[in-house]
Amino acid sequence: MIGRERWPLVEAREMRALDRHTIDDLGVPGEVLMESAGRAVTEAVLRCLPDGSGPSVVVLCGTGNNGGDGLVVARLLHLSGIDVRAVLLGDVDRLAGDAARNHERARSVGVAFASPSDPLPETGVVVDAIFGTGLSRAVEGAAAEAIARLNAARARSAGRLRVVAVDLPSGLDSDAGLELGEAVRADHTVTIGLPKLGLCLEPGRSCAGRVVVARIGIADTALEVTPRAELWTADGAGAALPARPADGHKGRFGHVLLVAGGQGKTGAAVLSAAGAARAGAGLSTIACPAGLNDILEVKCTEAMTHPVADTPERSLAAAAEDTIVALAADRDVVAMGPGVGRSDETGELMRALAKRLECPLVIDADGLHALREEPQLLSGRQAPTVLTPHPGEAATLLGCNASEINRDRPGAARRLAETTGAVVVLKGAATITSDPGGSLIVNPTGGPALAAGGTGDVLLGMVAGYLAQGLAAR
């Protein structure tokens, strides 16, 4: 399934189902998979070891299958002549199945076992094999102490001590990418089988460091298991862009109508129009308050303007509804919300347009605020609808707060898409797009450079520009 354009991202329950399918239905022994996982991690550790004599490795092992992978790593490193110590965090009696058998093998070949309280090396590598995808509660006890000591040692080492995590850094929620208490800060993560959704979301992706996927023979899909999330690479995003034929002209690349701008916020309308042009839309028109039309005509170079009824405060008036609906009839897509303000009358207009417009519709900013009490009214639209909220706007629509959104960004995007029947582009560190059926796309690009006013307006225009050229909403 993994290719150059799109990578499947699995949630914990999906990965468990694929593991069971591989072992129970396909007949691949779990010991074979554990040995293969251990070999993949061992190769990563060997690449991280510094040059020179006497590099040391410590393998921190939990009592589950992740710890079993770590015990394989310790054995293979020991047999390769590497100075390695294994640390078992928990009672040996808690080891079972394949993990218990690999503990016996490590002991039998002479792997040294150290106490959890022993100091960590100042140089070399520590392998984090404490927890895998099964962790669902806050880390505590010996494991929490080990994670804290490891993070402190790595910070003190100034890069001389490297941390390699098995599957995902211990302490991370595999699905949401959140820290369950404290999580390991790794330099490299060798994720097993398929990449995990939480490794692509903050703070998970910052904790993971450089991620590589170890293909160890776990089946990609089962009849009832198809990952519902994927990450698009640069190749994947490029492949989705609309074609630009050599004989193309502005009339072939769509016309965007932007319902935008208000007193003090004409820049939002201008940036949205610039986004539509940058995305390749052939034409764009801004339906703006009549009292601001002169300002926008000066500020806009490519976009046209069309003044509509406004209030004494120079915001969009409810009386503009019929004019905007008529303008939309000759355009390919409408994008509304940037800079329109939050007056009661403008909110009334936003809701009326959401009900009446029959073309594809993109909504952001104050347009979303206008829908805060009845986001479900969008679910009756026949044409595609796209919402581009930041966490605060998503929280307003879902009746919660932004911290709740950020605790489960995939879940929040899915809930909002289901409620509204729209495609939801939940902005933030690793933007998540969800369709109403719950399928996700994670965008790995961007960063704090985009943390500036106006970037959301540009995004709205770009989304509208691509829809105008015939791209599907999802």
C-alpha positions in Angstrom: 0.0 0.0 0.0 2.9 2.4 0.7 3.8 4.3 -2.5 5.4 7.5 -3.6 2.2 9.5 -3.5 0.2 8.5 -0.4 1.0 6.7 2.8 -1.7 4.9 4.8 -1.8 5.9 8.5 -3.1 3.3 10.9 -4.9 3.7 14.2 -4.1 1.3 17.0 -7.2 -0.8 16.5 -6.5 -1.1 12.8 -2.9 -2.2 13.4 -4.0 -4.8 16.0 -6.5 -6.2 13.5 -3.8 -6.4 10.8 -1.4 -8.2 13.2 -4.1 -10.7 14.1 -5.0 -11.3 10.5 -1.4 -11.9 9.6 -0.9 -14.4 12.4 -4.2 -16.1 12.7 -5.5 -16.1 9.1 -2.3 -16.1 7.1 -0.4 -18.3 9.4 2.7 -16.2 9.9 4.1 -17.0 13.4 4.3 -14.0 15.8 7.9 -15.0 16.6 8.8 -14.5 13.0 7.3 -11.0 13.0 9.0 -10.1 16.3 12.4 -11.3 15.0 11.9 -9.3 11.8 11.0 -6.2 13.8 14.0 -6.6 16.0 16.3 -6.9 13.0 15.0 -3.7 11.5 15.5 -1.8 14.7 19.0 -3.3 15.1 20.0 -2.0 11.6 18.8 1.5 12.7 20.8 1.3 15.9 24.0 0.3 14.1 23.6 3.3 11.8 23.3 5.6 14.8 26.3 4.3 16.7 29.2 6.7 16.8 32.6 5.9 15.2 35.3 4.8 17.6 35.9 2.1 20.1 33.5 1.0 22.8 30.1 2.5 21.8 27.4 1.3 24.2 23.7 0.5 23.8 21.0 0.3 26.5 17.7 -1.3 25.5 14.8 -0.3 27.8 12.2 -3.1 27.5 8.6 -3.1 28.7 6.8 -6.4 29.5 4.7 -6.4 26.3 5.4 -7.2 22.7 7.2 -3.9 22.3 9.6 -5.1 25.0 9.9 -8.4 23.2 11.1 -6.5 20.1 13.7 -4.8 22.3 14.9 -8.1 23.6 15.5 -9.3 20.1 17.5 -6.1 19.5 19.6 -6.7 22.6 20.4 -10.3 21.5 21.3 -9.4 17.9 23.5 -6.5 19.0 25.3 -8.7 21.6 25.9 -11.4 18.9 27.4 -8.6 16.7 29.9 -7.7 19.3 28.3 -4.5 20.5 28.4 -3.6 24.2 24.8 -3.8 25.1 22.7 -3.9 28.3 19.0 -4.7 28.5 16.8 -3.2 31.2 13.5 -4.9 32.0 11.0 -2.4 33.4 8.7 -4.7 35.2 8.5 -8.2 36.7 9.9 -10.9 34.5 6.8 -13.0 35.3 4.7 -10.5 33.4 6.4 -11.5 30.1 4.3 -13.9 28.1 4.4 -15.6 24.7 6.9 -14.4 22.2 8.3 -11.8 24.5 9.0 -14.4 27.2 10.7 -16.7 24.7 12.9 -13.8 23.5 13.8 -13.0 27.1 15.1 -16.6 27.5 17.0 -16.4 24.3 18.7 -13.1 25.3 19.7 -14.7 28.6 21.0 -17.8 26.9 23.4 -16.0 24.6 24.8 -13.9 27.4 23.0 -10.5 27.1 23.8 -8.5 30.3 20.7 -7.2 32.2 21.0 -4.0 34.2 18.8 -2.4 36.9 16.4 0.4 35.9 18.3 2.6 38.4 21.7 2.2 36.7 23.0 5.3 35.0 22.4 5.7 31.3 25.5 6.1 29.0 26.6 9.6 28.0 27.3 8.5 24.4 26.0 5.8 22.2 22.3 4.7 21.8 19.4 4.0 24.0 16.6 1.9 22.5 13.1 2.8 23.7 11.1 -0.5 23.6 8.9 0.3 26.6 5.5 0.8 25.2 3.9 0.3 21.7 0.5 1.1 20.3 -1.4 -0.5 23.2 -0.8 2.3 25.6 -4.1 4.1 26.5 -3.5 5.7 29.9 -1.0 8.0 31.6 2.5 6.4 32.2 3.3 5.9 35.8 5.7 4.1 38.1 9.0 2.6 36.9 8.2 3.3 33.2 7.5 7.0 33.9 10.8 7.3 35.9 12.7 5.6 33.1 11.2 8.0 30.4 12.1 11.0 32.5 15.6 9.8 33.1 16.1 9.0 29.4 14.9 12.5 28.3 17.1 14.2 30.9 20.2 12.1 29.7 19.5 12.9 26.1 19.2 16.6 26.8 22.5 16.7 28.8 24.4 14.8 26.1 24.1 17.6 23.5 23.6 15.1 20.7 26.1 12.4 21.9 23.4 10.1 23.1 20.9 9.0 20.4 17.5 7.6 21.1 15.9 5.0 18.8 12.2 4.3 19.5 10.5 1.0 18.5 7.2 1.6 16.7 6.5 4.9 18.4 8.1 6.8 21.3 6.9 5.4 24.6 4.3 7.6 26.3 2.5 8.7 23.1 -1.1 8.1 22.2 -0.8 6.2 18.9 -3.9 7.8 17.4 -3.9 11.4 18.6 -0.2 11.9 19.0 -0.6 13.3 22.5 1.7 12.6 25.5 0.2 10.3 28.0 2.0 11.9 30.9 5.6 12.2 29.6 6.8 10.7 26.3 10.2 9.8 25.1 12.0 12.3 22.9 13.5 10.2 20.1 16.0 11.0 17.4 14.8 8.1 15.2 11.6 6.0 15.3 11.4 2.7 13.5 7.6 2.2 13.1 6.5 -1.4 12.5 4.4 -2.5 9.5 2.6 0.8 8.7 3.1 4.4 10.0 0.9 5.3 12.9 -1.5 8.3 12.7 -0.1 9.8 16.0 3.4 10.0 14.5 2.2 12.7 12.0 0.4 14.9 14.6 1.9 17.2 17.2 3.5 16.6 19.7 4.0 13.1 18.4 5.9 14.0 15.3 8.3 16.2 17.3 8.9 13.4 19.8 9.4 10.8 17.0 12.3 12.5 15.2 13.1 10.9 11.9 10.6 8.1 11.1 11.3 5.1 9.0 8.9 2.3 8.3 10.0 -1.3 8.8 8.1 -3.6 6.5 8.3 -6.9 8.4 5.6 -9.0 6.6 2.4 -7.8 8.4 -0.4 -7.7 5.8 -1.3 -4.3 4.6 -5.0 -4.9 4.5 -7.6 -7.4 5.6 -11.1 -7.7 4.2 -12.6 -5.7 7.1 -9.6 -3.5 7.7 -8.7 -0.6 5.5 -6.9 2.4 7.1 -9.1 5.5 7.0 -6.3 8.0 7.2 -3.4 8.8 4.8 -0.5 11.2 4.5 0.0 12.9 1.2 3.6 13.3 0.0 4.7 16.1 -2.3 4.3 13.6 -5.2 0.7 12.9 -4.1 -0.2 16.6 -3.8 1.3 17.3 -7.2 -0.5 14.5 -8.8 -3.8 15.9 -7.6 -3.3 19.3 -9.1 -5.5 20.2 -12.1 -4.0 20.0 -15.6 -3.0 23.2 -17.3 -3.3 22.5 -21.1 -1.0 24.5 -23.4 -4.0 26.1 -25.1 -5.8 27.0 -21.8 -7.2 30.4 -21.2 -8.8 32.2 -18.2 -12.3 31.1 -19.2 -11.3 27.4 -18.7 -10.0 27.6 -15.2 -13.0 28.7 -13.3 -14.5 31.8 -11.7 -14.4 32.3 -7.9 -16.9 34.6 -6.1 -15.5 35.8 -2.8 -18.0 37.2 -0.3 -15.5 39.0 1.9 -14.3 42.2 3.5 -15.5 44.6 6.2 -14.5 47.7 8.0 -10.9 47.4 9.0 -10.5 44.0 7.3 -10.3 44.7 3.6 -7.0 42.9 3.7 -8.7 39.5 4.3 -10.6 39.9 1.0 -7.5 40.8 -0.9 -5.5 37.9 0.5 -8.3 35.5 -0.3 -8.4 36.7 -3.9 -4.6 36.4 -4.1 -5.0 32.8 -2.9 -7.5 32.0 -5.6 -5.2 33.4 -8.3 -2.2 31.6 -6.9 -4.1 28.3 -7.1 -4.8 28.9 -10.8 -8.3 30.2 -10.9 -9.0 31.9 -14.2 -11.1 34.8 -12.7 -12.1 36.0 -9.3 -14.6 38.6 -8.1 -15.0 40.0 -4.6 -18.6 40.8 -3.5 -17.8 43.5 -0.9 -19.7 46.2 1.1 -20.4 49.1 -1.2 -18.7 51.5 1.1 -15.4 49.7 0.8 -15.5 49.1 -2.9 -13.2 52.0 -3.7 -10.6 50.8 -1.2 -10.6 47.3 -2.7 -10.4 48.5 -6.3 -7.1 50.2 -5.3 -5.8 47.2 -3.4 -6.7 44.5 -5.9 -4.8 44.0 -9.1 -6.1 40.7 -10.5 -9.5 40.4 -8.8 -12.6 42.2 -9.8 -14.9 43.8 -7.3 -18.7 44.0 -7.2 -20.2 46.4 -4.5 -23.3 45.1 -2.7 -25.6 46.4 -0.1 -24.0 47.3 3.2 -24.8 48.6 6.6 -24.0 52.1 8.0 -20.9 50.4 9.5 -19.8 49.3 6.1 -20.4 45.6 6.7 -22.4 43.3 4.4 -26.1 43.9 4.8 -28.9 41.3 4.7 -30.2 43.1 1.7 -27.2 41.9 -0.3 -28.6 38.3 -0.4 -30.4 38.4 -3.8 -27.5 40.2 -5.5 -24.9 37.7 -4.2 -27.1 34.7 -5.2 -27.4 36.2 -8.7 -23.7 36.7 -8.9 -23.1 33.1 -7.8 -25.3 31.8 -10.6 -22.5 32.8 -13.1 -19.6 31.6 -11.0 -18.2 28.2 -10.3 -17.7 28.4 -6.6 -18.4 30.8 -3.7 -16.0 31.4 -0.8 -17.3 33.5 2.1 -16.4 34.7 5.5 -12.9 36.4 5.6 -13.1 39.8 7.3 -16.9 40.2 7.0 -17.3 40.8 10.8 -19.7 39.5 13.3 -22.6 41.8 13.3 -26.1 40.2 13.6 -27.1 41.4 10.2 -24.0 40.0 8.5 -24.4 36.7 10.3 -28.0 36.6 9.0 -26.7 37.0 5.5 -24.1 34.3 5.9 -26.8 31.8 7.1 -29.1 32.8 4.3 -26.4 32.3 1.6 -25.5 28.9 3.1 -29.1 27.8 2.6 -29.7 29.3 -0.9 -26.4 28.9 -2.8 -26.5 25.9 -5.1 -22.8 25.9 -6.2 -19.8 24.6 -4.3 -19.2 26.6 -1.2 -16.1 27.3 1.0 -16.6 28.9 4.4 -14.0 30.3 6.9 -13.6 32.8 9.7 -16.6 35.0 10.4 -18.7 32.9 8.0 -18.1 29.9 10.4 -18.9 32.1 13.4 -22.3 32.9 11.9 -23.1 29.1 11.8 -22.1 28.5 15.4 -25.7 27.8 16.6 -26.8 25.7 13.7 -23.9 24.1 11.9 -26.2 21.2 10.8 -28.0 23.5 8.3 -25.1 22.8 5.9 -25.9 19.1 5.9 -28.8 19.7 3.5 -26.7 21.2 0.8 -26.5 19.2 -2.5 -23.3 20.9 -3.8 -19.9 20.3 -2.2 -19.1 22.3 1.0 -15.7 22.8 2.5 -15.0 24.3 5.9 -11.6 25.6 6.9 -11.6 26.2 10.7 -8.8 26.7 13.1 -9.2 24.8 16.5 -11.1 27.8 18.1 -13.6 28.0 15.2 -14.1 24.2 15.2 -14.7 24.3 19.0 -17.4 27.0 18.5 -19.2 24.9 16.0 -18.9 21.7 18.1 -19.9 23.4 21.4 -16.6 22.8 23.2 -13.3 24.6 23.7 -10.1 24.6 21.6 -8.1 22.5 24.1 -10.7 19.7 23.6 -10.2 20.0 19.9 -6.5 19.7 20.2 -6.7 16.7 22.5 -8.1 14.7 19.6 -7.7 16.5 16.3 -8.6 13.5 14.1 -11.8 12.9 16.2 -12.8 16.6 16.1 -12.4 16.8 12.3 -14.5 13.7 11.9 -17.2 14.9 14.2 -17.5 18.3 12.5 -17.6 16.7 9.1 -20.3 14.3 10.1 -22.4 17.1 11.8 -22.2 19.4 8.7 -22.0 17.0 5.8 -19.0 19.1 4.7 -15.3 18.4 4.0 -13.5 19.9 7.0 -9.9 21.2 6.8 -8.9 21.5 10.4 -5.9 23.9 10.4 -3.0 23.6 12.8 0.3 21.8 13.2 -0.3 19.0 10.7 -3.5 20.1 9.1 -6.2 17.4 9.0 -8.9 17.0 6.3 -11.9 14.8 7.0 -14.8 14.0 4.7 -18.3 13.2 6.2 -17.5 9.5 6.1 -14.5 9.9 8.4 -11.6 9.4 5.9 -8.7 11.6 6.8 -5.8 13.2 5.0 -2.9 14.6 7.0 -0.7 17.4 5.6 2.8 17.0 6.9 4.0 20.4 5.6 3.7 23.9 7.0 5.0 25.1 10.4 5.3 28.1 12.6 6.1 30.3 9.7 2.4 30.1 8.8 1.4 31.4 12.3 0.5 34.8 11.0 -2.8 36.7 10.3 -4.0 36.2 6.8 -2.7 32.7 6.0 -6.1 31.3 6.6 -7.6 33.8 4.1 -5.1 32.7 1.5 -6.0 29.1 2.2 -9.7 29.8 1.7 -8.9 31.4 -1.7 -6.7 28.5 -2.7 -9.3 25.9 -1.8 -11.9 27.9 -3.8 -9.5 28.2 -6.7 -9.0 24.5 -7.0 -12.7 23.8 -6.7 -13.4 26.3 -9.5 -11.0 24.3 -11.7 -13.0 21.1 -11.2 -11.2 19.4 -8.3 -13.3 17.3 -6.0 -13.8 18.6 -2.4 -12.1 15.5 -1.1 
